[in-house]
């Protein structure tokens, strides 16, 4: 019986480190890309609440309506 050499597995690429030194997970990267796309659509707002389902809320929206939405600073604000 012949011995076959094991194929080398491709090396996994580590996620880019965040500014604070922590690594960004794939899920966080997807969420940030999604939030970034939404923020581009609303350059008139300096800040927006965005939830995990894509809901967008103005800063004055009551907490019981916006639920678990996160507040993002809009880098596209004009």
C-alpha positions in Angstrom: 0.0 0.0 0.0 1.4 3.4 -1.0 1.5 6.3 1.4 0.0 9.5 0.0 1.2 12.8 1.2 -1.5 14.8 3.0 -2.6 17.8 1.1 -1.8 21.1 2.7 -4.9 22.9 3.9 -5.1 26.6 2.8 -4.1 29.0 5.5 -7.0 30.8 7.2 -6.8 34.5 7.0 -7.2 36.4 10.2 -9.8 39.2 10.3 -8.5 42.7 10.3 -7.9 44.1 13.8 -10.1 46.9 15.0 -8.7 50.2 16.2 -8.8 49.0 19.8 -6.7 45.9 18.9 -9.6 43.4 18.9 -10.4 41.3 15.9 -13.7 41.9 14.0 -15.8 38.8 13.5 -17.4 37.9 10.2 -20.9 38.7 11.6 -19.7 42.2 12.8 -18.1 42.9 9.5 -21.4 42.0 7.7 -23.4 44.2 10.1 -21.0 47.1 9.6 -21.2 46.8 5.9 -25.0 46.7 6.1 -25.1 49.8 8.3 -22.6 51.6 6.1 -24.9 51.0 3.0 -27.9 52.3 5.0 -26.0 55.4 6.2 -25.1 56.3 2.6 -28.8 56.5 1.8 -29.4 59.1 4.6 -26.6 61.7 4.4 -29.0 64.3 5.9 -28.8 62.6 9.3 -25.7 63.0 11.5 -26.8 59.9 13.5 -29.2 57.1 12.9 -30.4 54.1 14.8 -30.3 50.9 12.8 -31.6 47.5 14.0 -30.5 44.0 13.0 -33.4 43.6 10.6 -32.5 46.8 8.6 -35.0 49.1 10.4 -33.9 52.7 10.4 -34.9 55.2 13.1 -34.2 58.9 13.5 -32.5 60.0 16.8 -35.7 61.3 18.2 -37.5 57.9 18.0 -38.6 56.6 21.4 -36.7 53.6 22.7 -39.9 51.4 22.9 -40.3 51.8 19.2 -36.7 51.4 18.0 -36.1 48.4 20.3 -32.5 47.1 20.2 -31.4 49.4 17.4 -27.8 50.7 17.7 -26.9 54.3 17.2 -24.4 54.9 14.4 -22.6 58.2 13.6 -23.1 58.9 9.9 -19.7 59.6 8.2 -21.6 60.6 5.1 -23.4 63.4 6.8 -23.3 66.7 4.8 
